[in-house]
C-alpha cells in the first residue's frame, strides 16, 4: 500500500490523516445532501 507507506514516512502523519478524514467526511455529507437522480 503506497498510501500507507507515505503516511508512515510522513513527518506529520496525524495531520495528514486528519485532513484526509475531514475531506472524505465533507464529500460524504455533500453526497447525502445531493442524492443522484433526485432519489
C-alpha positions in Angstrom: 0.0 0.0 0.0 1.8 3.1 -1.2 -0.6 5.4 0.6 0.1 3.6 3.9 3.9 3.8 3.3 3.6 7.5 2.6 1.6 8.0 5.9 4.2 6.1 7.9 7.1 8.1 6.4 5.4 11.4 6.6 6.8 13.6 9.4 3.3 14.6 10.5 1.1 11.6 9.8 -1.6 12.7 12.3 -2.2 15.9 10.4 -2.4 14.1 7.1 -4.8 11.6 8.4 -7.0 14.3 9.9 -7.0 16.2 6.6 -8.0 13.0 4.7 -10.8 12.2 7.2 -12.1 15.7 7.1 -12.1 15.7 3.3 -13.8 12.3 3.0 -16.4 13.4 5.6 -17.2 16.5 3.7 -17.6 14.5 0.5 -20.0 12.0 2.2 -22.1 14.9 3.6 -22.2 16.5 0.1 -23.4 13.2 -1.4 -26.1 12.9 1.2 -27.3 16.5 0.6 -27.4 16.0 -3.2 -28.6 12.4 -4.0 -28.2 11.4 -7.6 -31.3 11.5 -9.9 -33.2 13.2 -7.1 -34.0 9.9 -5.4 
